Amino acid sequence: MTAPAFYRLRVPNPDGATSTAVSVRVDPQRPDPYPVYLAVGGGRRRMHLTPDEAWALWRCLSEAVASLGEPPEHIRIRVTPARR
């Protein structure tokens, strides 16, 4: 049985206030069709996704964000899965 994997990255706030967390949980053993869970911020924006929806989101978001210019330094790190 594969345990859920959590991926997390913090986005620094330019005002020096608290950073925003972006978290994704992937749970291949989840019984419903939504094994991907996306959370942005402290519970404000959450979404359960099917694998196909997650891939579509990745594709659209990556193209859209790439049009904004070079990526910021805070995302140039390796994000590895954690158990929690």
Secondary structure as UniProt FT lines:
FT   STRAND          5..11
FT   TURN            14..15
FT   STRAND          20..26
FT   TURN            28..29
FT   STRAND          36..40
FT   TURN            41..44
FT   STRAND          45..49
FT   HELIX           51..66
FT   TURN            67..68
FT   HELIX           73..75
//
